[in-house]
Amino acid sequence: MKAIWNGAVIAYSDDTVVVEGNHYFPASAVAAEYLKPSATRTSCPWKGRAHYYTLVVNGRENSDAAWYYPEPKPAADTIRDRVAFWRGVRIEP
């Protein structure tokens, strides 16, 4: 699977975990040069506290377009060390 935004492949892996329709890529498969830490945090009752990244590609920013759970709750441990995308990021085979 590939995560693509603004003409760049942000992540690429054949090892994604799908949770609630979102592909979670291994953190090691994400191109860190496109990620800028965000102060945004949200909470999910069964996954835990999500942290976000803003994507920066070719001078454009996509705020909070990637998220991860640094300490997921036990029921969501399969997404530990994984990153998911939204806000216009295309996920393709």
C-alpha positions in Angstrom: 0.0 0.0 0.0 1.0 3.6 -0.6 0.0 6.9 1.0 0.3 9.7 -1.5 -0.2 13.4 -1.1 0.8 16.4 -3.3 2.6 14.1 -5.7 4.8 12.4 -3.1 4.7 8.9 -1.6 4.5 9.6 2.1 4.5 5.9 3.1 4.9 2.5 1.3 4.5 -0.9 2.8 2.9 -4.3 2.2 2.4 -4.6 6.0 -0.5 -2.3 6.9 -3.1 -2.9 9.7 -6.6 -1.8 8.8 -8.6 -0.4 11.8 -11.9 1.3 11.3 -11.2 1.6 7.5 -7.8 3.3 8.0 -4.5 1.7 6.9 -1.9 2.0 9.6 1.6 1.9 8.1 4.7 0.8 10.1 6.4 4.0 11.3 9.6 2.7 9.6 7.8 2.8 6.2 6.9 6.5 6.5 9.1 9.1 4.9 10.0 11.2 8.0 11.2 14.2 5.9 7.5 14.9 5.1 6.4 14.9 8.8 6.2 17.9 11.1 5.1 17.3 14.7 1.8 18.9 15.6 0.5 19.9 19.1 -2.9 18.4 18.2 -4.1 15.5 20.5 -7.4 13.7 20.4 -8.8 10.8 22.5 -10.5 7.6 21.4 -12.3 5.5 24.1 -10.7 2.2 22.9 -7.5 3.2 21.2 -6.2 5.9 23.5 -4.6 9.3 22.9 -3.7 10.2 19.3 -0.9 12.4 18.4 -0.7 14.1 14.9 1.8 15.2 12.2 1.3 17.9 9.6 2.5 16.8 6.2 4.9 19.2 4.4 5.5 18.4 0.7 6.8 20.7 -2.0 6.1 23.8 0.1 2.5 22.9 0.9 1.2 21.9 4.3 -1.6 19.5 5.2 -2.3 20.1 8.9 -2.8 17.1 11.1 -3.1 14.8 8.1 -1.3 11.9 9.9 -1.8 10.4 13.3 -0.5 7.7 15.6 -1.0 6.3 19.1 2.3 6.3 21.0 0.8 4.4 23.9 -2.3 2.6 22.5 -4.7 0.9 24.9 -4.4 -2.9 25.0 -7.3 -3.4 22.6 -5.5 -1.4 20.0 -2.0 -2.7 20.5 -1.8 -3.8 16.8 -1.4 -0.1 15.8 1.5 0.6 18.1 4.4 2.1 16.1 2.1 2.7 13.1 0.9 5.9 11.3 -2.4 6.5 9.5 -3.5 9.3 7.2 -6.5 11.3 6.1 -7.4 14.8 4.8 -6.8 14.1 1.2 -4.0 11.6 1.5 -4.7 8.8 -1.1 -4.2 5.3 0.0 -3.5 3.0 -3.0 -2.3 -0.5 -3.6 
